[in-house]
Amino acid sequence: MDIGNLPPLNKKNVIIALGIEGSANKIGVGVLKFDHGEYSILSNPRKTYISPAGQGFLPRETAWHHQNYVVAMVKQALVDAKISHPEVEIDVICYTKGPGMGGPLRSCAICARTLSLLWNNKPIVGVNHCVAHIEMGRVATKCSNPVVLYVSGGNTQVIAYSNNRYSIFGETIDIAVGNCLDRFARILSLSNDPSPGYNIEKLAREGGNLFVELPYVVKGMDVSFSGILSYIEKEARGKLASGAVTPADLCYSLQETIFAMLVEITERAMAHTASDTVLIVGGVGCNLRLQHMMGEMVADRGGSLCAMDNRYCVDNGAMIAQAGIFAFQMNACTAMENTTCTQRFRTDAVDVIWR
């Protein structure tokens, strides 16, 4: 599998890593195997905390959810991976250090520390959530050095690798694109199962016929979504009751507007870096309309789009294990006393020493 220059191995040619992800409303545990240059996912179960329609998920309730399910997720991951003696077979334990919600992050960090102590002081690697999305995307799609559009409930960034860092070329200056979609779904009282963004996509695809013009806010390489959200909220309250527009029309209009903004800043980053490849990662990256719009832009430039489905775009434990293995290969483990969490852990703050 060609994913660029890999680092020298740490001690052996076969490494099995367990990754724990819990930065937001999903708790996931994945087991990943590195075997003489090939990566394979042995297991990757996850469980989503779904709040009632019209409501978001709060840190306290989300942390309780993760604490209730994390042990079962670890057991399920080991069973699915056919790991009978984790104290012997598992080489490293990886967990999400940040960014994310404090309570859920701490719940997973405690689990990682506990497992390390139970399994004869296994090495631990604290992983940046954003970098984990990128590394899983590079491996899953076999693209070595793309421009990355990272879009999720908590993050919106255009990223490219440079000088051992993932440099941020553009980002949101207020709320993330996924947060914008989630909050509009609450206004329409759409279900959070499986996710509010998915239900907006489905509604827009099945019934959106009228385009409602919305603010288009691109500032250089950055974007802003809070004003768009306020505007469409007023449109919803004023026009839905009169029948001038339908919920599907508004979902369609919102998607078309904010996705066009994302395509614009991604194209600008491609021009700046002279790249011909775009990789979309993060939960919103599953959106087929976003993939289609981005694909058309990239094709017009003679490039290629690398995209994934919800197995890898949506938060999962395997992506934490993937980034953790890269760090572990470079002996970049986290001392027990440093296995803390950082809610604001920027993508460009990580030394990407394995590239």
Residue frames relative to the residue before (quaternion, step in Angstrom):
aa qw qx qy qz dx dy dz
M 1.0000 0.0000 0.0000 0.0000 0.00 0.00 0.00
D 0.2485 -0.8018 0.5300 0.1203 3.60 -0.57 1.12
I 0.1585 0.7831 -0.5866 0.1326 3.59 -0.42 1.20
G 0.7305 -0.3810 0.2415 0.5127 3.58 1.05 0.60
N 0.7101 -0.4463 0.3352 0.4292 3.53 -1.32 -0.21
L 0.2088 -0.7918 0.5650 0.1014 3.57 -0.52 1.16
P 0.5255 -0.6461 0.4495 0.3230 3.59 -1.11 0.61
P 0.6181 -0.5105 0.4154 0.4299 3.58 -1.25 0.19
L 0.5506 -0.6512 0.4159 0.3160 3.55 -1.02 0.76
N 0.3923 -0.6774 0.5697 0.2503 3.50 -1.22 0.58
K 0.8882 -0.0822 -0.0174 0.4518 3.54 -0.46 1.34
K 0.8470 -0.0539 0.0586 0.5257 3.63 0.77 -0.80
N 0.5894 -0.6267 0.4076 0.3061 3.51 -1.27 0.48
V 0.7268 0.3071 -0.2107 0.5771 3.59 1.26 -0.22
I 0.0197 0.7894 -0.6102 0.0645 3.56 -0.75 1.12
I 0.1039 -0.7663 0.6317 0.0546 3.56 -0.98 0.89
A 0.0766 -0.8118 0.5787 -0.0118 3.55 -0.70 1.14
L 0.2191 -0.7299 0.6307 0.1467 3.53 -1.19 0.68
G 0.1094 -0.8155 0.5678 0.0228 3.57 -0.75 1.07
I 0.1503 -0.7833 0.6009 0.0531 3.56 -0.99 0.92
E 0.0489 -0.7991 0.5988 -0.0221 3.57 -0.69 1.14
G 0.2249 0.7796 -0.5625 0.1589 3.56 -0.90 0.92
S 0.2390 0.8251 -0.4833 0.1684 3.57 1.01 0.79
A 0.7828 0.1806 -0.0996 0.5871 3.59 1.19 -0.47
N 0.8208 -0.2755 0.1746 0.4690 3.61 -0.88 -0.86
K 0.6526 0.4723 -0.3297 0.4923 3.59 1.24 0.23
I 0.1503 -0.7402 0.6474 0.1017 3.54 -1.04 0.85
G 0.0704 0.8144 -0.5686 0.0927 3.56 -0.66 1.11
V 0.0935 -0.7669 0.6332 0.0467 3.53 -1.13 0.72
G 0.0172 -0.8181 0.5742 -0.0273 3.55 -0.71 1.08
V 0.2038 -0.7393 0.6265 0.1390 3.55 -1.21 0.58
L 0.0623 -0.8118 0.5796 -0.0349 3.54 -0.66 1.20
K 0.1803 -0.7944 0.5748 0.0772 3.57 -1.01 0.86
F 0.1500 -0.7400 0.6498 0.0873 3.52 -1.00 0.92
D 0.0542 0.8129 -0.5722 0.0941 3.56 -0.63 1.12
H 0.8209 -0.2524 0.1213 0.4977 3.56 -0.27 1.34
G 0.8110 -0.3007 0.1301 0.4847 3.57 0.74 1.08
E 0.6990 0.4178 -0.2703 0.5136 3.60 1.23 -0.18
Y 0.2244 -0.7674 0.5892 0.1166 3.55 -1.05 0.85
S 0.0307 0.7892 -0.6126 0.0302 3.56 -1.01 0.81
I 0.3618 -0.7120 0.5631 0.2126 3.54 -1.06 0.84
L 0.2558 -0.7938 0.5382 0.1212 3.55 -0.57 1.17
S 0.7777 -0.1145 0.0776 0.6132 3.58 1.14 -0.62
N 0.0115 0.8209 -0.5693 0.0437 3.57 -1.13 0.59
P 0.1360 0.8171 -0.5514 0.0992 3.65 0.72 0.95
R 0.0202 0.7872 -0.6164 -0.0069 3.57 -1.21 0.49
K 0.1954 -0.7625 0.6106 0.0868 3.52 -1.27 0.51
T 0.2300 -0.8006 0.5455 0.0931 3.57 -0.84 1.03
Y 0.3361 -0.6930 0.5986 0.2203 3.54 -1.04 0.84
I 0.0887 -0.8075 0.5831 0.0025 3.58 -0.52 1.21
S 0.2439 -0.7790 0.5656 0.1170 3.55 -0.56 1.20
P 0.6540 -0.5119 0.3634 0.4221 3.63 -1.21 0.34
A 0.6363 -0.5329 0.3939 0.3950 3.57 -1.20 0.56
G 0.7829 0.3027 -0.2389 0.4882 3.54 -0.96 0.88
Q 0.7191 0.3737 -0.2350 0.5367 3.58 1.28 -0.02
G 0.3886 -0.6846 0.5610 0.2561 3.53 -1.25 0.51
F 0.5110 -0.6173 0.4807 0.3561 3.57 -1.27 -0.11
L 0.2957 -0.7726 0.5464 0.1310 3.55 -0.90 1.02
P 0.6444 -0.5654 0.3437 0.3834 3.61 -1.08 0.65
R 0.6740 0.5128 -0.3212 0.4237 3.60 0.84 -0.89
E 0.6961 0.4576 -0.2808 0.4766 3.58 0.82 -0.98
T 0.6350 0.5281 -0.3294 0.4575 3.58 1.05 -0.74
A 0.6364 0.5201 -0.3234 0.4690 3.58 1.02 -0.79
W 0.6292 0.5224 -0.3356 0.4676 3.59 0.99 -0.80
H 0.6267 0.5404 -0.3295 0.4547 3.57 0.98 -0.87
H 0.6848 0.4863 -0.2937 0.4564 3.58 0.82 -0.96
Q 0.6516 0.5171 -0.3157 0.4565 3.58 0.97 -0.83
N 0.6612 0.5152 -0.3057 0.4517 3.57 1.05 -0.73
Y 0.7921 0.3551 -0.1564 0.4712 3.60 1.03 -0.75
V 0.5365 0.6804 -0.4162 0.2755 3.61 1.08 -0.50
V 0.6363 0.5195 -0.3462 0.4532 3.62 0.96 -0.73
A 0.6566 0.5022 -0.3067 0.4719 3.58 0.94 -0.86
M 0.6398 0.5258 -0.3233 0.4578 3.59 1.05 -0.76
V 0.6359 0.5160 -0.3266 0.4719 3.59 1.01 -0.80
K 0.6589 0.5051 -0.3077 0.4648 3.58 0.89 -0.93
Q 0.6670 0.5050 -0.3051 0.4549 3.59 0.93 -0.92
A 0.6468 0.5233 -0.3197 0.4534 3.58 0.97 -0.85
L 0.6665 0.4942 -0.3050 0.4674 3.59 0.95 -0.81
V 0.6423 0.5130 -0.3206 0.4706 3.59 1.00 -0.80
D 0.6734 0.4972 -0.2991 0.4581 3.58 0.86 -0.96
A 0.7108 0.4471 -0.2500 0.4821 3.57 1.07 -0.76
K 0.3816 -0.7425 0.4589 0.3040 3.56 1.35 -0.08
I 0.3484 0.7040 -0.5173 0.3397 3.53 0.99 0.99
S 0.1536 -0.8297 0.5339 0.0543 3.59 -0.36 1.22
H 0.7901 0.1745 -0.0718 0.5832 3.57 1.09 -0.75
P 0.1564 -0.8459 0.5025 0.0863 3.60 0.35 1.23
E 0.5992 0.5748 -0.3680 0.4185 3.58 1.09 -0.60
V 0.7133 0.3832 -0.2351 0.5377 3.57 1.27 -0.40
E 0.7555 0.4447 -0.2213 0.4273 3.57 0.79 -1.04
I 0.6706 0.4644 -0.3057 0.4911 3.61 1.05 -0.66
D 0.2828 -0.7889 0.5271 0.1411 3.58 -0.83 1.00
V 0.8111 0.0059 0.0492 0.5828 3.58 1.01 -0.77
I 0.2558 -0.7403 0.6047 0.1446 3.55 -1.17 0.71
C 0.1054 -0.8058 0.5826 0.0146 3.58 -0.73 1.09
Y 0.0101 -0.8005 0.5992 -0.0090 3.57 -1.00 0.76
T 0.5460 -0.6065 0.4645 0.3440 3.57 -1.24 0.45
K 0.2524 -0.7800 0.5606 0.1170 3.55 -0.61 1.18
G 0.7063 -0.3359 0.2439 0.5734 3.58 1.15 -0.63
P 0.6094 -0.0688 -0.7642 -0.1998 1.55 -2.48 0.27
G 0.2211 0.7791 -0.5685 0.1445 3.54 -1.29 0.19
M 0.6854 -0.4479 0.3729 0.4364 3.54 -1.32 -0.35
G 0.5761 -0.6715 0.3511 0.3065 3.55 -0.77 1.09
G 0.6985 0.4913 -0.2802 0.4384 3.58 0.74 -1.05
P 0.6857 0.4632 -0.2915 0.4799 3.61 0.80 -0.90
L 0.6329 0.5295 -0.3367 0.4535 3.61 0.96 -0.79
R 0.6721 0.5015 -0.3030 0.4527 3.58 0.88 -0.93
S 0.6093 0.5651 -0.3523 0.4305 3.59 1.02 -0.76
C 0.7066 0.4503 -0.2634 0.4781 3.58 0.95 -0.88
A 0.6123 0.5424 -0.3515 0.4553 3.58 1.07 -0.66
I 0.6379 0.5173 -0.3206 0.4719 3.58 1.00 -0.81
C 0.6293 0.5273 -0.3307 0.4653 3.57 1.02 -0.79
A 0.6552 0.5141 -0.3159 0.4546 3.60 0.92 -0.89
R 0.6624 0.4976 -0.3111 0.4657 3.59 0.92 -0.86
T 0.6500 0.5281 -0.3147 0.4468 3.56 0.97 -0.87
L 0.6640 0.4959 -0.3043 0.4697 3.57 0.92 -0.90
S 0.6211 0.5450 -0.3464 0.4440 3.57 0.99 -0.77
L 0.6826 0.4766 -0.2844 0.4754 3.58 0.92 -0.88
L 0.6496 0.5192 -0.3152 0.4572 3.57 1.03 -0.79
W 0.7676 0.3506 -0.1676 0.5096 3.55 1.03 -0.84
N 0.6914 -0.5388 0.2870 0.3864 3.57 0.75 1.11
N 0.6579 -0.5626 0.3024 0.3990 3.55 0.91 1.04
K 0.0575 0.8177 -0.5646 0.0962 3.56 0.79 1.06
P 0.5554 -0.5983 0.4501 0.3620 3.61 -1.06 0.66
I 0.2053 -0.7635 0.6038 0.1015 3.56 -1.16 0.71
V 0.0913 -0.7639 0.6358 0.0622 3.56 -1.14 0.72
G 0.2548 -0.7425 0.6032 0.1410 3.56 -0.82 1.05
V 0.1658 -0.8340 0.5259 0.0188 3.56 -0.66 1.16
N 0.4148 -0.6608 0.5660 0.2663 3.54 -1.12 0.74
H 0.5014 -0.6978 0.4321 0.2738 3.56 -0.69 1.15
C 0.6783 0.5045 -0.2933 0.4465 3.57 0.91 -0.94
V 0.6484 0.5077 -0.3075 0.4767 3.56 0.97 -0.87
A 0.6166 0.5506 -0.3436 0.4456 3.58 1.06 -0.73
H 0.6192 0.5283 -0.3440 0.4682 3.60 0.99 -0.75
I 0.6737 0.5060 -0.3008 0.4468 3.56 0.89 -0.94
E 0.7020 0.4769 -0.2881 0.4437 3.58 0.81 -0.96
M 0.6197 0.5138 -0.3462 0.4818 3.59 1.05 -0.68
G 0.6532 0.5194 -0.3137 0.4531 3.57 0.98 -0.81
R 0.6502 0.5186 -0.3220 0.4524 3.58 0.97 -0.82
V 0.6854 0.4708 -0.2870 0.4756 3.56 0.98 -0.84
A 0.6940 0.5049 -0.2882 0.4246 3.59 0.82 -1.01
T 0.7736 0.3360 -0.1772 0.5072 3.59 1.01 -0.79
K 0.3669 -0.7626 0.4563 0.2749 3.58 1.34 -0.11
C 0.4599 0.6281 -0.5001 0.3793 3.59 0.90 0.88
S 0.3732 -0.8018 0.4318 0.1771 3.55 -0.60 1.16
N 0.8399 0.0108 0.0503 0.5403 3.62 0.78 -0.92
P 0.1358 0.8368 -0.5183 0.1132 3.61 0.56 1.13
V 0.4733 -0.5063 0.5891 0.4155 3.47 -1.44 -0.13
V 0.2137 -0.8076 0.5432 0.0837 3.57 -0.78 1.03
L 0.1370 -0.7289 0.6633 0.0999 3.55 -1.01 0.89
Y 0.0818 -0.8052 0.5873 -0.0033 3.54 -0.48 1.25
V 0.0794 0.8161 -0.5568 0.1326 3.57 -0.36 1.29
S 0.1891 0.7742 -0.5778 0.1761 3.56 -0.65 1.13
G 0.7383 -0.4008 0.3002 0.4519 3.55 -1.30 -0.22
G 0.7919 0.3057 -0.1465 0.5080 3.56 1.11 -0.63
N 0.7881 0.2680 -0.1197 0.5410 3.59 1.23 -0.30
T 0.0449 0.7458 -0.6647 0.0046 3.53 -1.23 0.65
Q 0.2078 0.7880 -0.5401 0.2102 3.56 -0.34 1.27
V 0.2186 -0.7009 0.6567 0.1722 3.53 -1.29 0.56
I 0.0625 -0.8452 0.5239 -0.0853 3.54 -0.51 1.29
A 0.0443 0.7624 -0.6456 -0.0084 3.54 -1.23 0.56
Y 0.5000 -0.6695 0.4683 0.2871 3.56 -1.10 0.73
S 0.1761 0.7670 -0.6030 0.1307 3.56 -1.01 0.87
N 0.8699 -0.0502 0.0215 0.4902 3.56 -0.87 1.04
N 0.7216 -0.4837 0.2382 0.4344 3.54 0.71 1.17
R 0.6723 0.3902 -0.3277 0.5370 3.57 1.13 0.66
Y 0.3580 -0.6481 0.6085 0.2856 3.52 -1.31 0.37
S 0.1908 -0.8206 0.5344 0.0684 3.55 -0.17 1.35
I 0.3361 -0.7324 0.5622 0.1859 3.55 -1.02 0.87
F 0.2252 -0.7992 0.5482 0.1005 3.57 -0.55 1.20
G 0.7908 -0.0694 0.0573 0.6054 3.56 1.14 -0.60
E 0.0192 0.8038 -0.5931 0.0423 3.56 -1.16 0.57
T 0.6139 -0.5098 0.4228 0.4296 3.55 -1.27 0.04
I 0.3241 -0.7467 0.5463 0.1972 3.56 -1.08 0.71
D 0.7573 0.2544 -0.2077 0.5645 3.58 1.27 0.11
I 0.8211 -0.0959 0.0882 0.5557 3.61 -0.23 -1.19
A 0.5509 -0.6097 0.4597 0.3368 3.56 -1.24 0.48
V 0.6381 -0.5436 0.3786 0.3924 3.56 -1.21 0.49
G 0.6527 0.5124 -0.3243 0.4542 3.60 0.98 -0.75
N 0.6303 0.5256 -0.3264 0.4689 3.56 1.08 -0.71
C 0.6088 0.5462 -0.3385 0.4652 3.57 1.09 -0.73
L 0.6756 0.4830 -0.2893 0.4760 3.58 0.90 -0.93
D 0.6549 0.5267 -0.3145 0.4413 3.58 0.92 -0.91
R 0.6953 0.4783 -0.2819 0.4564 3.57 0.90 -0.90
F 0.6331 0.4965 -0.3447 0.4836 3.58 1.09 -0.56
A 0.5973 0.5524 -0.3597 0.4568 3.58 1.09 -0.64
R 0.6274 0.5273 -0.3393 0.4618 3.60 1.05 -0.68
I 0.6160 0.5477 -0.3438 0.4499 3.59 1.04 -0.76
L 0.7261 0.3985 -0.2257 0.5129 3.58 1.07 -0.78
S 0.3764 -0.7438 0.4597 0.3061 3.60 1.35 -0.07
L 0.2484 0.7656 -0.5457 0.2332 3.56 0.98 0.88
S 0.5862 -0.5957 0.4231 0.3500 3.55 -1.17 0.59
N 0.3963 -0.6957 0.5489 0.2400 3.54 -1.23 0.58
D 0.6105 0.5356 -0.3378 0.4758 3.59 1.29 0.13
P 0.5136 -0.2912 -0.7868 0.1797 1.68 -1.21 2.17
S 0.7730 -0.0789 0.0249 0.6290 3.57 1.28 -0.43
P 0.5756 -0.6031 0.4112 0.3686 3.60 -1.07 0.60
G 0.6318 0.5452 -0.3403 0.4332 3.59 1.01 -0.73
Y 0.6329 0.5247 -0.3303 0.4637 3.57 1.02 -0.78
N 0.6819 0.4896 -0.2962 0.4555 3.59 0.95 -0.84
I 0.5887 0.5252 -0.3649 0.4943 3.59 1.17 -0.48
E 0.6467 0.5211 -0.3151 0.4593 3.59 0.92 -0.90
K 0.6717 0.5049 -0.2985 0.4526 3.56 0.90 -0.93
L 0.6637 0.5021 -0.3015 0.4652 3.58 0.94 -0.89
A 0.6550 0.5143 -0.3107 0.4582 3.59 0.95 -0.86
R 0.6777 0.5031 -0.2865 0.4533 3.57 0.98 -0.87
E 0.7420 0.4437 -0.2307 0.4464 3.57 0.95 -0.85
G 0.8624 0.1386 -0.0429 0.4850 3.61 1.02 -0.60
G 0.5124 0.6696 -0.4225 0.3324 3.60 1.21 -0.10
N 0.0310 0.8272 -0.5573 0.0644 3.59 -0.49 1.20
L 0.7407 0.3595 -0.1943 0.5333 3.58 1.17 -0.57
F 0.2495 -0.7654 0.5741 0.1497 3.59 -0.81 0.99
V 0.1741 -0.7636 0.6179 0.0688 3.53 -0.79 1.11
E 0.3890 -0.7396 0.4962 0.2355 3.58 -0.62 1.10
L 0.0874 -0.7963 0.5984 -0.0116 3.53 -0.86 1.08
P 0.6425 -0.4941 0.3884 0.4383 3.62 -1.20 0.28
Y 0.1783 -0.7590 0.6214 0.0778 3.54 -1.10 0.80
V 0.0054 0.8595 -0.5050 0.0791 3.56 -0.12 1.31
V 0.1715 0.7373 -0.6273 0.1832 3.54 -0.25 1.38
K 0.0561 -0.8017 0.5950 -0.0116 3.55 -0.73 1.08
G 0.7915 -0.1514 0.0498 0.5901 3.54 0.09 1.32
M 0.7803 -0.2277 0.2093 0.5436 3.55 -0.49 -1.23
D 0.6388 0.5299 -0.3167 0.4592 3.59 1.28 -0.05
V 0.2276 -0.7588 0.5973 0.1251 3.54 -1.31 0.44
S 0.1712 -0.7633 0.6143 0.1036 3.54 -1.30 0.39
F 0.1563 -0.8266 0.5387 0.0449 3.57 -0.85 1.00
S 0.5417 0.6600 -0.4114 0.3191 3.63 1.11 -0.44
G 0.6564 0.5051 -0.3183 0.4612 3.59 1.01 -0.76
I 0.6160 0.5369 -0.3370 0.4678 3.57 1.06 -0.74
L 0.6490 0.5230 -0.3122 0.4558 3.56 0.97 -0.88
S 0.6586 0.5026 -0.3117 0.4652 3.60 0.92 -0.88
Y 0.6608 0.5186 -0.3056 0.4483 3.57 0.98 -0.87
I 0.7118 0.4454 -0.2753 0.4681 3.59 0.80 -0.96
E 0.5703 0.5680 -0.3859 0.4507 3.58 1.17 -0.46
K 0.6539 0.4894 -0.3079 0.4880 3.60 1.01 -0.79
E 0.6240 0.5359 -0.3335 0.4607 3.57 1.03 -0.78
A 0.6492 0.5247 -0.3150 0.4516 3.56 0.96 -0.88
R 0.7068 0.4670 -0.2719 0.4565 3.57 0.84 -0.95
G 0.7270 0.4526 -0.2534 0.4499 3.56 1.05 -0.70
K 0.8008 0.3446 -0.1526 0.4656 3.59 0.96 -0.81
L 0.5713 0.6002 -0.4015 0.3900 3.61 1.12 -0.45
A 0.6632 0.5210 -0.3114 0.4379 3.57 0.91 -0.91
S 0.7020 0.4588 -0.2680 0.4741 3.59 1.04 -0.77
G 0.4717 -0.6894 0.4321 0.3399 3.58 1.22 -0.28
A 0.3839 0.7388 -0.4766 0.2821 3.58 1.27 0.22
V 0.7754 0.0686 -0.0436 0.6262 3.56 1.16 -0.62
T 0.3653 -0.6963 0.5674 0.2446 3.53 -1.32 0.27
P 0.6476 -0.4892 0.3827 0.4414 3.62 -1.17 0.26
A 0.6321 0.5383 -0.3327 0.4472 3.58 1.04 -0.75
D 0.6184 0.5437 -0.3408 0.4537 3.59 1.03 -0.76
L 0.6823 0.4858 -0.2864 0.4651 3.56 0.91 -0.90
C 0.6329 0.5161 -0.3320 0.4720 3.60 1.00 -0.76
Y 0.6446 0.5210 -0.3070 0.4677 3.55 0.97 -0.87
S 0.6865 0.4906 -0.2848 0.4549 3.58 0.86 -0.96
L 0.6447 0.5205 -0.3210 0.4587 3.56 0.99 -0.81
Q 0.6601 0.5078 -0.3087 0.4595 3.58 0.88 -0.91
E 0.6712 0.5120 -0.3109 0.4366 3.58 0.81 -1.00
T 0.6858 0.4998 -0.2876 0.4439 3.57 0.94 -0.89
I 0.7501 0.4068 -0.2494 0.4579 3.58 0.62 -1.06
F 0.6349 0.5128 -0.3470 0.4622 3.60 1.06 -0.56
A 0.6064 0.5375 -0.3569 0.4647 3.60 1.09 -0.64
M 0.6149 0.5412 -0.3363 0.4646 3.58 1.07 -0.72
L 0.6738 0.4950 -0.2914 0.4649 3.57 0.93 -0.91
V 0.6337 0.5208 -0.3323 0.4656 3.58 1.00 -0.77
E 0.6425 0.5469 -0.3269 0.4258 3.58 0.96 -0.86
I 0.7259 0.4219 -0.2716 0.4704 3.60 0.74 -0.96
T 0.6023 0.5402 -0.3642 0.4613 3.60 1.15 -0.50
E 0.6392 0.5112 -0.3280 0.4717 3.58 0.98 -0.79
R 0.6376 0.5257 -0.3344 0.4531 3.58 0.99 -0.76
A 0.6458 0.5066 -0.3131 0.4777 3.58 1.06 -0.76
M 0.6107 0.5427 -0.3493 0.4588 3.59 1.05 -0.71
A 0.6622 0.5007 -0.3040 0.4673 3.56 0.95 -0.88
H 0.6650 0.5184 -0.3031 0.4441 3.58 0.96 -0.85
T 0.7661 0.3646 -0.1861 0.4955 3.58 0.96 -0.87
A 0.3534 -0.7462 0.4786 0.2988 3.59 1.31 -0.17
S 0.3702 0.7273 -0.4864 0.3121 3.56 1.07 0.78
D 0.2478 -0.7713 0.5669 0.1494 3.57 -1.14 0.60
T 0.6916 0.4367 -0.2652 0.5106 3.60 1.27 0.23
V 0.1004 -0.7709 0.6270 0.0507 3.54 -1.06 0.85
L 0.1299 -0.7625 0.6312 0.0576 3.53 -1.01 0.91
I 0.1611 -0.7758 0.6037 0.0881 3.59 -0.83 0.99
V 0.0266 0.7930 -0.6063 0.0542 3.56 -0.81 1.05
G 0.6156 0.5302 -0.4217 0.4027 3.55 -1.32 0.32
G 0.7108 -0.5098 0.2928 0.3861 3.54 -1.23 0.55
V 0.6678 0.4866 -0.3093 0.4708 3.61 0.97 -0.80
G 0.5414 0.6451 -0.3857 0.3766 3.58 1.22 -0.38
C 0.5539 0.6010 -0.3910 0.4232 3.60 1.26 -0.23
N 0.5410 0.6645 -0.3972 0.3287 3.57 1.18 -0.58
L 0.4034 -0.7554 0.4686 0.2166 3.57 -0.57 1.18
R 0.6181 0.5363 -0.3532 0.4534 3.58 1.09 -0.62
L 0.6340 0.5067 -0.3265 0.4845 3.60 1.00 -0.77
Q 0.6503 0.5137 -0.3190 0.4597 3.59 0.92 -0.84
H 0.6557 0.5141 -0.3138 0.4553 3.58 1.00 -0.84
M 0.6705 0.4949 -0.3006 0.4638 3.60 0.88 -0.93
M 0.6673 0.4860 -0.3013 0.4772 3.57 0.95 -0.86
G 0.6347 0.5479 -0.3245 0.4378 3.57 1.01 -0.81
E 0.6437 0.5155 -0.3265 0.4618 3.58 1.01 -0.77
M 0.6515 0.5091 -0.3184 0.4636 3.58 0.96 -0.84
V 0.6814 0.4901 -0.2954 0.4564 3.57 0.84 -0.98
A 0.6401 0.5261 -0.3272 0.4544 3.61 0.98 -0.79
D 0.6285 0.5376 -0.3307 0.4546 3.59 1.03 -0.77
R 0.7027 0.4257 -0.2549 0.5099 3.58 1.17 -0.55
G 0.5233 -0.6618 0.3956 0.3629 3.58 1.29 0.11
G 0.5441 0.6300 -0.3866 0.3969 3.57 1.21 0.46
S 0.4303 -0.6800 0.5291 0.2691 3.52 -1.29 -0.30
L 0.3055 -0.7389 0.5781 0.1625 3.54 -1.17 0.72
C 0.1458 -0.7583 0.6305 0.0791 3.54 -1.01 0.90
A 0.1147 0.7955 -0.5805 0.1308 3.57 -0.56 1.17
M 0.2438 -0.7743 0.5747 0.1038 3.54 -1.26 0.51
D 0.4722 -0.6320 0.5166 0.3327 3.54 -1.32 0.14
N 0.7669 -0.4157 0.2382 0.4269 3.56 -1.31 -0.04
R 0.4905 0.6506 -0.4511 0.3643 3.63 1.17 -0.15
Y 0.8068 0.2466 -0.0996 0.5275 3.57 1.00 -0.83
C 0.6088 0.5509 -0.3642 0.4395 3.62 1.10 -0.54
V 0.6997 0.4442 -0.2617 0.4946 3.55 0.88 -0.97
D 0.6513 -0.5439 0.3601 0.3877 3.58 -1.07 0.76
N 0.1311 0.7883 -0.5874 0.1281 3.57 -0.90 0.96
G 0.6188 -0.5896 0.3873 0.3456 3.54 -1.23 0.48
A 0.6056 0.5885 -0.3600 0.3966 3.60 1.05 -0.70
M 0.6436 0.5185 -0.3448 0.4450 3.59 0.99 -0.70
I 0.6182 0.5194 -0.3445 0.4789 3.60 1.10 -0.60
A 0.6414 0.5104 -0.3153 0.4783 3.57 1.02 -0.77
Q 0.6297 0.5520 -0.3362 0.4310 3.59 1.03 -0.80
A 0.6965 0.4391 -0.2715 0.4984 3.58 0.80 -0.98
G 0.6302 0.5510 -0.3305 0.4360 3.57 1.07 -0.72
I 0.6281 0.5275 -0.3354 0.4634 3.59 1.02 -0.74
F 0.6229 0.5391 -0.3445 0.4502 3.60 0.96 -0.81
A 0.6827 0.4705 -0.2844 0.4813 3.59 0.91 -0.93
F 0.6426 0.5397 -0.3160 0.4427 3.58 0.99 -0.88
Q 0.6188 0.5483 -0.3360 0.4512 3.58 1.08 -0.71
M 0.7194 0.3894 -0.2335 0.5256 3.57 1.19 -0.51
N 0.5125 -0.6766 0.3892 0.3579 3.57 1.30 0.38
A 0.4448 0.6939 -0.4528 0.3402 3.59 1.18 0.49
C 0.1277 0.8054 -0.5602 0.1456 3.57 0.49 1.22
T 0.4282 -0.6894 0.5317 0.2422 3.55 -1.30 0.39
A 0.4207 -0.7003 0.5166 0.2563 3.57 -0.75 1.03
M 0.6410 -0.5642 0.3559 0.3795 3.57 -1.06 0.76
E 0.6886 0.4897 -0.2932 0.4473 3.59 0.92 -0.86
N 0.7010 0.4380 -0.2631 0.4975 3.59 1.26 -0.26
T 0.4792 0.6705 -0.4447 0.3507 3.60 1.25 0.17
T 0.2301 0.7743 -0.5354 0.2468 3.51 0.68 1.23
C 0.4328 -0.6663 0.5311 0.2944 3.56 -1.31 -0.19
T 0.1401 -0.7703 0.6188 0.0641 3.54 -1.16 0.67
Q 0.3299 -0.7807 0.4939 0.1942 3.58 -0.30 1.24
R 0.7600 0.2502 -0.1518 0.5803 3.58 1.04 -0.72
F 0.1727 0.7815 -0.5591 0.2164 3.54 0.16 1.36
R 0.2150 -0.8424 0.4807 0.1138 3.55 0.06 1.29
T 0.6196 -0.5698 0.4093 0.3520 3.52 -1.18 0.69
D 0.7381 0.4267 -0.2319 0.4684 3.57 0.93 -0.89
A 0.5465 0.6035 -0.4056 0.4156 3.60 1.26 0.26
V 0.6138 0.5737 -0.3273 0.4324 3.59 1.30 -0.14
D 0.3361 -0.6984 0.5931 0.2179 3.58 -0.96 0.88
V 0.1992 -0.7932 0.5688 0.0879 3.59 -0.41 1.25
I 0.0437 -0.8766 0.4793 -0.0047 3.53 0.56 1.23
W 0.6362 0.5523 -0.3370 0.4202 3.62 1.18 -0.29
R 0.6725 0.4677 -0.3178 0.4776 3.63 1.20 0.00
